[in-house]
Amino acid sequence: VLGGTLAITLCGILATSTMKSLSASKLKASEMQLARGEEPIRSYVQLARVTLGESASRVVFALTLCASLGVCSTYLVFIGSTLESMSCDATYTADAGTNIVRMIAPNVSEVHWEAG
């Protein structure tokens, strides 16, 4: 319990420090861009391009894309499992209680529920 609490606290401190650093870097890079008459920084990829170069911006783009796809696929799995648990096609046993429809209305037939 103590290890988990310390780990979460450490991760929170690290995330806060990282966000502060990114924000400060964005402000400095945006000031440099505006001084040159260019548009300010609007994304992680632009920040990486200005500060670290083109190859680093490609890496940042790929990692951002992977993170976004991971979040989207996790969301789809969550919605799919939620809908499956509500479906009358899902098996329901009194012990497992996996089907929400059967728990709420155990006497409703599958044909009536799905047609209705």
LUMPAVEX-131765 format. One record per atom (N, C-alpha, C): atom name; residue number from 1; x, y, z. Coordinates in Angstrom, 2 decimals, always signed. Layout:
% LUMPAVEX-131765
<site "CA"; NUM; <X; Y; Z>>
...
//
This chain:
% LUMPAVEX-131765
<site "N"; 1; <+0.84; -1.19; +0.00>>
<site "CA"; 1; <+0.00; +0.00; +0.00>>
<site "C"; 1; <+0.88; +1.25; +0.00>>
<site "N"; 2; <+1.89; +1.26; +0.84>>
<site "CA"; 2; <+2.77; +2.41; +0.92>>
<site "C"; 2; <+3.56; +2.60; -0.38>>
<site "N"; 3; <+4.00; +1.48; -0.98>>
<site "CA"; 3; <+4.74; +1.56; -2.24>>
<site "C"; 3; <+3.90; +2.14; -3.36>>
<site "N"; 4; <+2.64; +1.73; -3.43>>
<site "CA"; 4; <+1.74; +2.25; -4.47>>
<site "C"; 4; <+1.47; +3.73; -4.30>>
<site "N"; 5; <+1.28; +4.14; -3.04>>
<site "CA"; 5; <+1.04; +5.55; -2.75>>
<site "C"; 5; <+2.26; +6.39; -3.12>>
<site "N"; 6; <+3.43; +5.89; -2.78>>
<site "CA"; 6; <+4.65; +6.62; -3.12>>
<site "C"; 6; <+4.86; +6.68; -4.63>>
<site "N"; 7; <+4.57; +5.57; -5.31>>
<site "CA"; 7; <+4.75; +5.54; -6.77>>
<site "C"; 7; <+3.81; +6.52; -7.45>>
<site "N"; 8; <+2.55; +6.58; -7.02>>
<site "CA"; 8; <+1.59; +7.51; -7.62>>
<site "C"; 8; <+1.99; +8.94; -7.33>>
<site "N"; 9; <+2.44; +9.20; -6.11>>
<site "CA"; 9; <+2.89; +10.55; -5.76>>
<site "C"; 9; <+4.09; +10.95; -6.60>>
<site "N"; 10; <+5.04; +10.05; -6.76>>
<site "CA"; 10; <+6.22; +10.32; -7.57>>
<site "C"; 10; <+5.85; +10.56; -9.03>>
<site "N"; 11; <+4.94; +9.76; -9.56>>
<site "CA"; 11; <+4.48; +9.96; -10.94>>
<site "C"; 11; <+3.78; +11.30; -11.10>>
<site "N"; 12; <+2.99; +11.71; -10.11>>
<site "CA"; 12; <+2.32; +13.00; -10.15>>
<site "C"; 12; <+3.31; +14.15; -10.14>>
<site "N"; 13; <+4.34; +14.05; -9.31>>
<site "CA"; 13; <+5.38; +15.08; -9.25>>
<site "C"; 13; <+6.14; +15.14; -10.57>>
<site "N"; 14; <+6.48; +13.99; -11.11>>
<site "CA"; 14; <+7.19; +13.94; -12.39>>
<site "C"; 14; <+6.34; +14.51; -13.52>>
<site "N"; 15; <+5.06; +14.18; -13.55>>
<site "CA"; 15; <+4.17; +14.70; -14.59>>
<site "C"; 15; <+4.03; +16.22; -14.48>>
<site "N"; 16; <+3.92; +16.73; -13.25>>
<site "CA"; 16; <+3.81; +18.17; -13.05>>
<site "C"; 16; <+5.08; +18.88; -13.51>>
<site "N"; 17; <+6.22; +18.32; -13.16>>
<site "CA"; 17; <+7.50; +18.89; -13.57>>
<site "C"; 17; <+7.65; +18.89; -15.09>>
<site "N"; 18; <+7.24; +17.80; -15.72>>
<site "CA"; 18; <+7.32; +17.70; -17.17>>
<site "C"; 18; <+6.43; +18.72; -17.85>>
<site "N"; 19; <+5.20; +18.89; -17.35>>
<site "CA"; 19; <+4.28; +19.86; -17.95>>
<site "C"; 19; <+4.79; +21.29; -17.78>>
<site "N"; 20; <+5.38; +21.58; -16.63>>
<site "CA"; 20; <+5.96; +22.91; -16.43>>
<site "C"; 20; <+7.11; +23.15; -17.41>>
<site "N"; 21; <+7.95; +22.15; -17.59>>
<site "CA"; 21; <+9.07; +22.27; -18.51>>
<site "C"; 21; <+8.59; +22.45; -19.95>>
<site "N"; 22; <+7.60; +21.66; -20.36>>
<site "CA"; 22; <+7.06; +21.80; -21.71>>
<site "C"; 22; <+6.43; +23.17; -21.93>>
<site "N"; 23; <+5.72; +23.66; -20.91>>
<site "CA"; 23; <+5.09; +24.96; -21.03>>
<site "C"; 23; <+6.12; +26.07; -21.15>>
<site "N"; 24; <+7.16; +26.00; -20.33>>
<site "CA"; 24; <+8.22; +27.01; -20.41>>
<site "C"; 24; <+8.94; +26.94; -21.76>>
<site "N"; 25; <+9.20; +25.74; -22.25>>
<site "CA"; 25; <+9.86; +25.58; -23.55>>
<site "C"; 25; <+8.99; +26.13; -24.67>>
<site "N"; 26; <+7.69; +25.88; -24.57>>
<site "CA"; 26; <+6.77; +26.38; -25.60>>
<site "C"; 26; <+6.76; +27.90; -25.62>>
<site "N"; 27; <+6.73; +28.52; -24.44>>
<site "CA"; 27; <+6.72; +29.98; -24.39>>
<site "C"; 27; <+8.01; +30.56; -24.99>>
<site "N"; 28; <+9.15; +29.99; -24.63>>
<site "CA"; 28; <+10.42; +30.50; -25.16>>
<site "C"; 28; <+10.52; +30.30; -26.67>>
<site "N"; 29; <+10.11; +29.12; -27.14>>
<site "CA"; 29; <+10.17; +28.85; -28.58>>
<site "C"; 29; <+9.18; +29.72; -29.34>>
<site "N"; 30; <+8.02; +29.96; -28.76>>
<site "CA"; 30; <+7.03; +30.83; -29.42>>
<site "C"; 30; <+7.54; +32.25; -29.51>>
<site "N"; 31; <+8.21; +32.72; -28.47>>
<site "CA"; 31; <+8.80; +34.07; -28.52>>
<site "C"; 31; <+9.84; +34.17; -29.63>>
<site "N"; 32; <+10.65; +33.13; -29.76>>
<site "CA"; 32; <+11.66; +33.11; -30.84>>
<site "C"; 32; <+10.99; +33.11; -32.21>>
<site "N"; 33; <+9.93; +32.32; -32.34>>
<site "CA"; 33; <+9.22; +32.26; -33.62>>
<site "C"; 33; <+8.60; +33.62; -33.96>>
<site "N"; 34; <+7.96; +34.25; -32.97>>
<site "CA"; 34; <+7.33; +35.55; -33.21>>
<site "C"; 34; <+8.37; +36.61; -33.54>>
<site "N"; 35; <+9.55; +36.55; -32.91>>
<site "CA"; 35; <+10.62; +37.51; -33.21>>
<site "C"; 35; <+11.09; +37.39; -34.64>>
<site "N"; 36; <+11.01; +36.18; -35.21>>
<site "CA"; 36; <+11.40; +35.95; -36.61>>
<site "C"; 36; <+10.24; +36.19; -37.57>>
<site "N"; 37; <+9.07; +36.54; -37.03>>
<site "CA"; 37; <+7.92; +36.79; -37.89>>
<site "C"; 37; <+7.17; +35.53; -38.28>>
<site "N"; 38; <+7.40; +34.44; -37.56>>
<site "CA"; 38; <+6.72; +33.17; -37.85>>
<site "C"; 38; <+5.61; +32.94; -36.84>>
<site "N"; 39; <+4.78; +31.95; -37.11>>
<site "CA"; 39; <+3.66; +31.64; -36.21>>
<site "C"; 39; <+4.17; +31.01; -34.92>>
<site "N"; 40; <+3.44; +31.19; -33.81>>
<site "CA"; 40; <+3.86; +30.59; -32.54>>
<site "C"; 40; <+3.68; +29.07; -32.55>>
<site "N"; 41; <+4.28; +28.41; -31.60>>
<site "CA"; 41; <+4.22; +26.96; -31.46>>
<site "C"; 41; <+2.82; +26.55; -31.02>>
<site "N"; 42; <+2.24; +25.55; -31.70>>
<site "CA"; 42; <+0.90; +25.10; -31.36>>
<site "C"; 42; <+0.81; +23.61; -31.03>>
<site "N"; 43; <+1.90; +22.86; -31.17>>
<site "CA"; 43; <+1.83; +21.42; -30.92>>
<site "C"; 43; <+3.17; +20.91; -30.41>>
<site "N"; 44; <+3.15; +19.70; -29.89>>
<site "CA"; 44; <+4.39; +19.04; -29.46>>
<site "C"; 44; <+5.33; +18.84; -30.64>>
<site "N"; 45; <+4.76; +18.52; -31.79>>
<site "CA"; 45; <+5.58; +18.26; -32.97>>
<site "C"; 45; <+6.31; +19.53; -33.40>>
<site "N"; 46; <+5.61; +20.66; -33.40>>
<site "CA"; 46; <+6.26; +21.93; -33.75>>
<site "C"; 46; <+7.34; +22.28; -32.73>>
<site "N"; 47; <+7.05; +22.05; -31.45>>
<site "CA"; 47; <+8.04; +22.34; -30.41>>
<site "C"; 47; <+9.29; +21.48; -30.60>>
<site "N"; 48; <+9.10; +20.20; -30.91>>
<site "CA"; 48; <+10.24; +19.32; -31.15>>
<site "C"; 48; <+11.01; +19.75; -32.39>>
<site "N"; 49; <+10.31; +20.18; -33.43>>
<site "CA"; 49; <+10.97; +20.60; -34.66>>
<site "C"; 49; <+11.84; +21.83; -34.41>>
<site "N"; 50; <+11.32; +22.80; -33.66>>
<site "CA"; 50; <+12.06; +24.03; -33.41>>
<site "C"; 50; <+13.23; +23.79; -32.47>>
<site "N"; 51; <+13.03; +22.97; -31.46>>
<site "CA"; 51; <+14.07; +22.80; -30.44>>
<site "C"; 51; <+15.04; +21.65; -30.73>>
<site "N"; 52; <+14.56; +20.56; -31.31>>
<site "CA"; 52; <+15.40; +19.37; -31.45>>
<site "C"; 52; <+15.68; +18.96; -32.89>>
<site "N"; 53; <+14.96; +19.52; -33.85>>
<site "CA"; 53; <+15.20; +19.20; -35.25>>
<site "C"; 53; <+14.10; +18.35; -35.86>>
<site "N"; 54; <+14.25; +18.13; -37.16>>
<site "CA"; 54; <+13.22; +17.43; -37.94>>
<site "C"; 54; <+13.07; +15.96; -37.54>>
<site "N"; 55; <+14.18; +15.27; -37.31>>
<site "CA"; 55; <+14.08; +13.84; -36.97>>
<site "C"; 55; <+13.39; +13.65; -35.62>>
<site "N"; 56; <+13.65; +14.51; -34.66>>
<site "CA"; 56; <+12.99; +14.41; -33.36>>
<site "C"; 56; <+11.51; +14.71; -33.48>>
<site "N"; 57; <+11.15; +15.64; -34.38>>
<site "CA"; 57; <+9.72; +15.94; -34.55>>
<site "C"; 57; <+8.98; +14.75; -35.14>>
<site "N"; 58; <+9.64; +13.98; -35.99>>
<site "CA"; 58; <+9.01; +12.76; -36.53>>
<site "C"; 58; <+8.81; +11.72; -35.43>>
<site "N"; 59; <+9.78; +11.59; -34.54>>
<site "CA"; 59; <+9.64; +10.65; -33.41>>
<site "C"; 59; <+8.50; +11.08; -32.51>>
<site "N"; 60; <+8.43; +12.39; -32.21>>
<site "CA"; 60; <+7.35; +12.90; -31.36>>
<site "C"; 60; <+6.00; +12.67; -32.03>>
<site "N"; 61; <+5.92; +12.89; -33.35>>
<site "CA"; 61; <+4.67; +12.64; -34.06>>
<site "C"; 61; <+4.26; +11.17; -33.96>>
<site "N"; 62; <+5.22; +10.26; -34.17>>
<site "CA"; 62; <+4.93; +8.83; -34.11>>
<site "C"; 62; <+4.47; +8.43; -32.70>>
<site "N"; 63; <+5.14; +8.93; -31.68>>
<site "CA"; 63; <+4.75; +8.59; -30.31>>
<site "C"; 63; <+3.39; +9.17; -29.95>>
<site "N"; 64; <+3.11; +10.39; -30.40>>
<site "CA"; 64; <+1.80; +10.99; -30.15>>
<site "C"; 64; <+0.71; +10.20; -30.86>>
<site "N"; 65; <+1.00; +9.77; -32.08>>
<site "CA"; 65; <+0.04; +8.95; -32.83>>
<site "C"; 65; <-0.22; +7.63; -32.11>>
<site "N"; 66; <+0.83; +6.98; -31.63>>
<site "CA"; 66; <+0.68; +5.71; -30.91>>
<site "C"; 66; <-0.13; +5.89; -29.63>>
<site "N"; 67; <+0.13; +6.96; -28.90>>
<site "CA"; 67; <-0.62; +7.22; -27.67>>
<site "C"; 67; <-2.09; +7.47; -27.98>>
<site "N"; 68; <-2.36; +8.23; -29.04>>
<site "CA"; 68; <-3.75; +8.50; -29.42>>
<site "C"; 68; <-4.47; +7.24; -29.85>>
<site "N"; 69; <-3.81; +6.41; -30.64>>
<site "CA"; 69; <-4.42; +5.15; -31.07>>
<site "C"; 69; <-4.65; +4.22; -29.88>>
<site "N"; 70; <-3.74; +4.22; -28.93>>
<site "CA"; 70; <-3.91; +3.41; -27.73>>
<site "C"; 70; <-5.12; +3.84; -26.91>>
<site "N"; 71; <-5.29; +5.14; -26.75>>
<site "CA"; 71; <-6.44; +5.65; -26.01>>
<site "C"; 71; <-7.73; +5.31; -26.74>>
<site "N"; 72; <-7.74; +5.52; -28.05>>
<site "CA"; 72; <-8.96; +5.23; -28.84>>
<site "C"; 72; <-9.31; +3.75; -28.80>>
<site "N"; 73; <-8.33; +2.88; -28.95>>
<site "CA"; 73; <-8.63; +1.45; -28.95>>
<site "C"; 73; <-9.08; +0.98; -27.56>>
<site "N"; 74; <-8.52; +1.55; -26.51>>
<site "CA"; 74; <-8.98; +1.22; -25.16>>
<site "C"; 74; <-10.41; +1.64; -24.97>>
<site "N"; 75; <-10.77; +2.81; -25.48>>
<site "CA"; 75; <-12.14; +3.30; -25.39>>
<site "C"; 75; <-13.09; +2.36; -26.14>>
<site "N"; 76; <-12.70; +1.92; -27.33>>
<site "CA"; 76; <-13.55; +1.01; -28.10>>
<site "C"; 76; <-13.75; -0.32; -27.37>>
<site "N"; 77; <-12.71; -0.84; -26.76>>
<site "CA"; 77; <-12.81; -2.08; -26.00>>
<site "C"; 77; <-13.74; -1.89; -24.80>>
<site "N"; 78; <-13.61; -0.76; -24.12>>
<site "CA"; 78; <-14.48; -0.46; -22.97>>
<site "C"; 78; <-15.94; -0.38; -23.40>>
<site "N"; 79; <-16.23; +0.34; -24.47>>
<site "CA"; 79; <-17.62; +0.47; -24.95>>
<site "C"; 79; <-18.14; -0.90; -25.40>>
<site "N"; 80; <-17.30; -1.67; -26.10>>
<site "CA"; 80; <-17.74; -3.00; -26.55>>
<site "C"; 80; <-18.06; -3.92; -25.39>>
<site "N"; 81; <-17.24; -3.92; -24.36>>
<site "CA"; 81; <-17.52; -4.80; -23.21>>
<site "C"; 81; <-18.73; -4.32; -22.44>>
<site "N"; 82; <-18.94; -3.01; -22.39>>
<site "CA"; 82; <-20.13; -2.48; -21.72>>
<site "C"; 82; <-21.39; -2.87; -22.47>>
<site "N"; 83; <-21.38; -2.71; -23.79>>
<site "CA"; 83; <-22.55; -3.10; -24.58>>
<site "C"; 83; <-22.78; -4.61; -24.53>>
<site "N"; 84; <-21.71; -5.38; -24.51>>
<site "CA"; 84; <-21.86; -6.84; -24.42>>
<site "C"; 84; <-22.53; -7.22; -23.10>>
<site "N"; 85; <-22.15; -6.55; -22.02>>
<site "CA"; 85; <-22.73; -6.90; -20.72>>
<site "C"; 85; <-24.20; -6.52; -20.65>>
<site "N"; 86; <-24.65; -5.59; -21.50>>
<site "CA"; 86; <-26.06; -5.20; -21.51>>
<site "C"; 86; <-26.88; -6.02; -22.50>>
<site "N"; 87; <-26.23; -6.77; -23.35>>
<site "CA"; 87; <-26.92; -7.51; -24.39>>
<site "C"; 87; <-27.64; -8.72; -23.82>>
<site "N"; 88; <-28.80; -9.05; -24.40>>
<site "CA"; 88; <-29.53; -10.25; -24.00>>
<site "C"; 88; <-28.82; -11.51; -24.49>>
<site "N"; 89; <-27.92; -11.36; -25.44>>
<site "CA"; 89; <-27.18; -12.52; -25.94>>
<site "C"; 89; <-26.11; -12.97; -24.96>>
<site "N"; 90; <-25.71; -12.09; -24.06>>
<site "CA"; 90; <-24.69; -12.46; -23.08>>
<site "C"; 90; <-25.30; -13.45; -22.10>>
<site "N"; 91; <-24.50; -14.41; -21.71>>
<site "CA"; 91; <-25.01; -15.41; -20.77>>
<site "C"; 91; <-25.14; -14.82; -19.38>>
<site "N"; 92; <-26.20; -15.18; -18.71>>
<site "CA"; 92; <-26.44; -14.68; -17.36>>
<site "C"; 92; <-26.60; -15.85; -16.42>>
<site "N"; 93; <-25.85; -15.84; -15.38>>
<site "CA"; 93; <-26.06; -16.79; -14.30>>
<site "C"; 93; <-26.22; -15.98; -13.02>>
<site "N"; 94; <-26.98; -16.51; -12.11>>
<site "CA"; 94; <-27.25; -15.78; -10.87>>
<site "C"; 94; <-25.96; -15.52; -10.10>>
<site "N"; 95; <-25.00; -16.45; -10.22>>
<site "CA"; 95; <-23.75; -16.27; -9.49>>
<site "C"; 95; <-22.88; -15.18; -10.13>>
<site "N"; 96; <-22.76; -15.22; -11.47>>
<site "CA"; 96; <-21.87; -14.28; -12.14>>
<site "C"; 96; <-22.50; -12.90; -12.27>>
<site "N"; 97; <-23.81; -12.85; -12.57>>
<site "CA"; 97; <-24.49; -11.57; -12.71>>
<site "C"; 97; <-23.90; -10.69; -13.79>>
<site "N"; 98; <-23.56; -11.28; -14.96>>
<site "CA"; 98; <-22.88; -10.51; -15.99>>
<site "C"; 98; <-23.82; -9.72; -16.87>>
<site "N"; 99; <-25.09; -10.09; -16.96>>
<site "CA"; 99; <-26.00; -9.43; -17.88>>
<site "C"; 99; <-26.86; -8.42; -17.13>>
<site "N"; 100; <-26.66; -7.15; -17.41>>
<site "CA"; 100; <-27.37; -6.08; -16.71>>
<site "C"; 100; <-28.86; -6.14; -16.98>>
<site "N"; 101; <-29.24; -6.44; -18.22>>
<site "CA"; 101; <-30.66; -6.50; -18.57>>
<site "C"; 101; <-31.37; -7.55; -17.73>>
<site "N"; 102; <-30.75; -8.72; -17.61>>
<site "CA"; 102; <-31.36; -9.80; -16.82>>
<site "C"; 102; <-31.39; -9.47; -15.33>>
<site "N"; 103; <-30.45; -8.68; -14.87>>
<site "CA"; 103; <-30.45; -8.29; -13.46>>
<site "C"; 103; <-31.59; -7.30; -13.19>>
<site "N"; 104; <-31.82; -6.36; -14.12>>
<site "CA"; 104; <-32.86; -5.34; -13.92>>
<site "C"; 104; <-34.25; -5.91; -14.20>>
<site "N"; 105; <-34.39; -6.62; -15.29>>
<site "CA"; 105; <-35.70; -7.15; -15.68>>
<site "C"; 105; <-35.55; -8.62; -16.04>>
<site "N"; 106; <-35.52; -9.51; -15.05>>
<site "CA"; 106; <-35.26; -10.93; -15.34>>
<site "C"; 106; <-36.38; -11.63; -16.11>>
<site "N"; 107; <-37.59; -11.10; -16.11>>
<site "CA"; 107; <-38.72; -11.77; -16.75>>
<site "C"; 107; <-39.01; -11.27; -18.16>>
<site "N"; 108; <-38.23; -10.36; -18.70>>
<site "CA"; 108; <-38.44; -9.85; -20.04>>
<site "C"; 108; <-37.79; -10.80; -21.03>>
<site "N"; 109; <-38.55; -11.20; -22.05>>
<site "CA"; 109; <-38.01; -12.14; -23.02>>
<site "C"; 109; <-37.02; -11.45; -23.94>>
<site "N"; 110; <-36.11; -12.23; -24.52>>
<site "CA"; 110; <-35.10; -11.66; -25.41>>
<site "C"; 110; <-35.72; -11.04; -26.65>>
<site "N"; 111; <-36.77; -11.64; -27.19>>
<site "CA"; 111; <-37.41; -11.11; -28.39>>
<site "C"; 111; <-38.04; -9.75; -28.09>>
<site "N"; 112; <-38.71; -9.63; -26.97>>
<site "CA"; 112; <-39.37; -8.37; -26.61>>
<site "C"; 112; <-38.32; -7.27; -26.38>>
<site "N"; 113; <-37.25; -7.59; -25.69>>
<site "CA"; 113; <-36.23; -6.59; -25.37>>
<site "C"; 113; <-35.53; -6.08; -26.63>>
<site "N"; 114; <-35.14; -6.99; -27.52>>
<site "CA"; 114; <-34.39; -6.58; -28.70>>
<site "C"; 114; <-35.28; -5.97; -29.76>>
<site "N"; 115; <-36.54; -6.29; -29.79>>
<site "CA"; 115; <-37.45; -5.72; -30.79>>
<site "C"; 115; <-37.99; -4.37; -30.32>>
<site "N"; 116; <-38.02; -4.16; -29.01>>
<site "CA"; 116; <-38.71; -3.03; -28.44>>
<site "C"; 116; <-38.10; -1.73; -28.46>>
//
